[in-house]
Amino acid sequence: MFGTVNNYLSGVLRSAEDYDGDSLGTFLSLRDVHVQNHNLYIAQPEKLVERMLKAPLDEVVIAHLKVLYYLAQEPPNYMEAYTQQAASCSAVVKLLQQLKDENWCLPLMYRVCLDLRYLAQACEKHCRGFTPGNILEKAADCMMACFRVCAADGRASEEDTKRLGMMNLVNQLFKIYFRINKLHLCKPLIRAIENCTFKDSFPLPEQITYKYFVGRRAMFDSNYREAVEYLSYAFTHCPDRFASNKRLILIYLVPVKMLLGYLPRKSLLERYDLLLFHDLALALKAGNVNQFDEIVRQHELVLIRSGIYLLVEKLKFIVYRNLFKKVFIIRQSHQLDMSDFLTALQFVGVTDVSIDETHCIVANLIYEGKVKGYISHAHNKLVISKQNPFPPLILA
C-alpha cells in the first residue's frame, strides 16, 4: 500500500515542481483512473502526505484522499466526501494566494471546483434532511472564494494573470445558480466578465458556455434581442460534433426567435429532433389557436422541464394576431365588429370563449403592440390604424 501511495505523492510533487497544472489537476480529479486504486482509500492520510508535500498543497491532497475513502464506503458517504472536497477547495484558495503572479495552477482549481459541484449534486440527490439547493449554494460560496482571488489579480501580466480563470468559474457558478433558481446571483458575475479587458481571449468552449447561460438569463428577463444575440453566438460557434449541445441551445433560441417573428426551417429542426417547434410554427402561421393549444398540451412536460413553457405560451398572442389579421384581410375594413373575432376563434376550434374574453384578447394585442388601434365599446368594434395595422414581428 505504502509503495502505491508514495508513487502517487511523487507524481503530485513532480507536477508541482514542474509547474504542470494540467498534470496536477489530473492527480486531484475524481475522474482519473487513480480513484479506482483501493490503496489510496485512506481515512487518515495526514502523516503520509505531510512527509512529502508542503502546505497548502498537502491540505489539497489530504482532503482528496479522504474524498476517495468516503466515496468507497458502502453505501458511499456523499456528505463527508463533499465536506472534504470543500476543504480541498479552501486549500486551493490558499495555494492561489501563495502563488503570486503565477497562474499555472488554474487547471487544478478547475478540477477541484468541478468535482465539488458534482459531489454537491450527489448530496442533493442522496442525502436527506437538507433544504433543496442548500448544499449547492454552499458549494457556490466555496467557488466564489476562488473567483475573488482570480478577479483581484490585477498585477500579473496578461499571460500570467489568474483572471484567465474567471470565465471557467463563472460557468460553474452559472450551472449552480440555474439549478437552484437563483438567477439574480448571475448579475455581478456577468458584470465582472463584461468589464474584463480580455473577455474575448478566453478559450472558445468557455465563451460558448458563457454566452449560452447569459442568453438564457436574458430570455428569462424578457430581453429577447440580447437573448438571440448570445444564443446565436453559442449555436454558431459550437462545433457540429457536439450535436446534443447544439440541440440544447436551439431549445431556447428557436422560441425566442419565433417571438421576434422568425420561423425556423424544418430541415434544421429535423436535424436536431425538434419538430415540436415546426408544428408550433405551422399553427402560429395559420393562426390556428386550437391546434397550437393541443401541441402545447401534448408536450407540456417537455416544455416545463426545459423551462420554456411560459415562453411558448407567449407565442399564443402571435397566433391570435395572425388569426385576427386574416379577419381584417377578409373584411377589408378598418372598423371590425368584435363578433367577427369571436366567430374566427370558434372557426378554428376555440369553443369555450365569450365575447368578453375576446375583448380581453384584443385589448392585450393592442397593449403588446401587435395590433394598432382601439376598441370602441359603444359600437362593439375594433377601430384599427390605416397605417400598418398589424406591425411586422421582426428584429429592430
N, C-alpha and C positions, 0 to 999 in steps of 0.2 A: 504493500500500500504506500509506504513512505517513498519508494522509488518513483511511483506514479505521480504523487503529489509534488515531489521535488522537480520532476521533469516539467510538470505544468507550471510551477512557480518560476522555474528557469526560463521558460518561454515568455511568461509575463515580464520578467525582469529584462530579458533581451529586447523585447519590443519597446519597453520604456527607455532603455539606454540608447536604442536606435531611433528614438522619436518616431516610431512607427505606430501611428494612431489606429490605422486600419487593422493591423495585426492585434494590437492590444484590445480593440473593440471586439474582435472575434473571440479572444480568450475570456471575455466577460459577457458573451452573448448566450442567451438561453436557447438559441437556435443552432449553436455549433455542436459538432459531434462529441466534444468533450463532456457534455452534460449526460451522456449515456454511460460514462465510466463510473462504476459503483465505488471505486476507490476514492473518488472526490466527494462523496457524500459524508461530510464530517460535521458533527454537531458543534464542536469547539475547536476550530482550526487556528485560533489566535497564535499559539506558540510556534506552530509550524510556519505560518506566514510572516510573522514579525521577525523571525530569524533571517529571512531573505529579502524582505521588502521594506522600504521606508514609508513613513507617513507622508501624505494621506493615502497613497496608493494601496498600502496594506489594508486600510479600512475598506476600500472598494472590493478587494479580493476576498477578505474575510466574510463580508456580507454576501458576496456572490456564492461562496461555498456553502454558506448556511441556507441560501435560497435553494440550492441543489438538494441539500439534506431534507428540507421540509417538503419539497415537491416529490421526493422519493418515498414519503410516507404513504401508508395505505389506510384510508384514502389520503390524497395529497392535502397538506395543511396550507391552503392558499393564503389564509390570513397572515400566518407567520412568515411565509415566503414573501408576501407583499411588504410586510414590515421591514424585513431585511433588505429588500430591493430599494425601499425608500431610504434606508440608511446608506446604501451604496450610492444612491443619487446625491445625498447630502455630502458624502465624501468626495464625489466628483466635483461638487461646487468648491470644496476646499482646494482640490487639485487645480481647478481653473484659476482660482485666485492666486495660487502659489506660482503658477507658470505665467509670469508677466511677459507681455509682448511675444507670446507664443500661442499658436493655435493647433499644433499637431495632434492634440488630444481630443479634438472635436468629434472624430468618429467614435471614440469611447463614450462620450456624452450622448451621442445619438442612440447607441445600442442600449445603454443603461436606461435612458428615458423611454425608449420604445418598449423594452421589457417591463418597465414599471407600469406602463399603460395596459399592456396585456394582462399582467397579474391583477391590476385593479379591476379589469373587466371580469376576470375569472372569479374574484372575490364577490363582485356584484351578482354573479350568476349562481355561485355555490354556497356563499355564506349567508346565514340568516341573522336577523336582529339588527340590521343596519338600514337606515333610511336610503331608499334608492338614489343613486347618484352621489352619495356622501363620500364613498371611498375614491371614486374617480375624481371628485373635486379636490380631495386631499392630494391625490397624485399630481393634479394640475398645479397645486401650490408648490410641490417639490420641483416640478419642471420650471415654474416661474422663477425659482431661485437661480437656476442655471441661466434662464433667459436674461435676468437682470445683470448677471456678471458679463454675459456676452454683449448686451446692449450698451453697457458702461465702458467697454474697452475702446476708447477713442484715441489712445496714444500710439498704438501699434500701426505699422504700415498697412496698406490695403491688403497685402499678401498675407500678413501675419495676424491680422485682427480677428478676435473671436466673434466679431459681429457677423462674420460669414456663417456662423451657426444659427443666426436668428431665425431664418425662414424655416429651417427644419423643425425647430422647436415650436414656432408659431403653428405650423401644420399639425404637429402632435396635439397642441392645445386646442386647435380648431376641432379636431376629431372628438376630443373630450367634451368641449362646450356644446357641440351639436348633439352629442349623445345624451347629455343631461339637460338639454334645452335651456341653456344659459347663453344665448347668442349675444346679449349685451356685453359680455366679457370679451368678445372678439374686437370691439371697437378700439381700445388702446393698442392692441396688437397690430391691427391694420394700420393705425396711425404711425406706429413705430417703423413698420416696413416701408410705407409710402414716403416717410421722411428720410429714409436711408439713401445716401448719395449713390450707392452702387446696387440699388434694388434690382436692376436688370442684369446684374452679374452673377446672381445666384444660379445654381445648377438648374437646367431646364425642367427636370422632373419635379423639383421643388416648386418652381414657378407655376407649373401646370396645376399641381395640387392646391397651391395658394389661390390661384385665380378661380378654381372650381369652388372653393369654400366661400371666397369673397363674393362670387357671383350668386351663390345660393343665399347668402345673407342679404344681398341687395334685393333678391327676389322676395324674401320674407318681409323686407322693408317697403315693398311695392315700388322699388326703384328699378323698373323693368329695363330701361335703356342701359343702365350700368350693368345689370344682370346679364343682358345679352352680350355686352362688350367682354366681360370677364369669362363667361361660359363659352363664348365663341372662341376666345383665345385658347382656353383649355382644350376644347374639342379639336381645333385645327392643329395644335402643336402636339397632341397626344399621338404617339406612333400607332399605326394601324394594327400592329401585332397585339396591342392591348385592347382588344375589341370589347371586353367586359367593361373596362374603364370608359371607353368612348360611349358605350351604351348608357352607362350611369350618368354621364354628362348630359346626354340627349334627353334623358328623362326630365330634366329641369329646363334645358334650353328650348326644347320644342314647344311646351305650353306657354312659356314666356313670349316666344316669338309669335305664337298664334294670337296672344293677347294684343300684340302690336300689328297684327294684320298679315303676318307671313305664314302661309300654309306650307307644311313640309312635303317634300317629294316622297311619293310612295316607294320608290326604289331605295331611298335612304332608310326609311322605316323598315322595309323588308330585310335589309342587310343586318339591322340590329334588333330584329324581332320586336318591333314596337308598333305593329299595325293598329294597335289600340288608338293611336293618335291619328292614323289615317281615317279610321271610322268616325272619330270625333270631328275631323276636318270636313268630311263629307256632309255630316249632319249640320255642322256650323255653316258651311257654304250654302246649303239648301234652305237654311232657316227652319229645319225640322226639329222643333223643341222636344217632341215626344221621343224621337229617335235618339237625340242627344241624352236625354234623361235615362233612357233604357241602357245605353252604353255605359254611362256613369254607374248605374246600379249594378251592372254585370261585373264591373271592375273596381267596385268600391273599396274592397280590402287592399288591392294593389295600390290604389291611389292614396289611401290613408297611410299605408306603410311607407310609401315613398315620400310622404309629406307634401303632396301636391293636390290633395283633394280640394281644398279651398281655392287654390289657384285655378283648377279646372272648372270649378263652379262659377268663377268669374267670367269664364268664356261664354256662359249662358246668355249674358247681356248682348254679346255679339250675335248669338243665334237669334235672339229677339229682334235685334237691329236688322239683320238680313231678311227676316220674315216680314217685318213691317215695311221694309224698303220695297218688297215685292207688291205690297198693298198700294204703296204710292205709285209704282210704275203702272199697275193695272188701272187705278182710278185717275191718274193724270190730273190730280188736283192738289192744291196746297192747303185745302181745308178738308180734312179727312174725318169722317164720323168714327167715334170711338168703337161703335159696334162692329165696324169693319175689321178692326184689330181683334176683337173678340171672336168674330167669325173665322178669321185666319188662324187663330190659336186652336179653335175647335177643329178646323180642317186638317191640321197636322197631328191631331190626336190628343190635344190637351182638353179634356172634357170637364175637369174639375176646377174651372176658372170662372170667376164672376166679372161683371163689368167694373166693379170697384177695384178688383185685383188688376184688371187690365189698365185702369187709370194709374195704379201704382207702378206697374211695369214701364209705362210710357214716361211717367214722371222721372223714374230712375234713369232711363235712357237719356232724357234731356239733361239731367244733373251730371251724368257721366260724359256729356259732350258727344254722344253717339248719334243724337238727333238734335237738329237746330230748330227750335220753335217753342210754342207754349200751348197749354191746354186751356181751351175756353169751356169752363164748366157750365156756363149758362146755355151754351149750344151743344154741349157734349161732343166737342170736336177738337182735333189736334190741328193747330194752325202752324204749318212749318214754313221755314225760310225759303224764299225763292232762289237764294244763292247757296249752293252746296248744302242742301238739307240733311244729307247723310255723309258727314265728313269721312274721308278715307282713313282707314286704320293703318297708318304707316309710320315708320320711324321719322322723327324730325331731323 
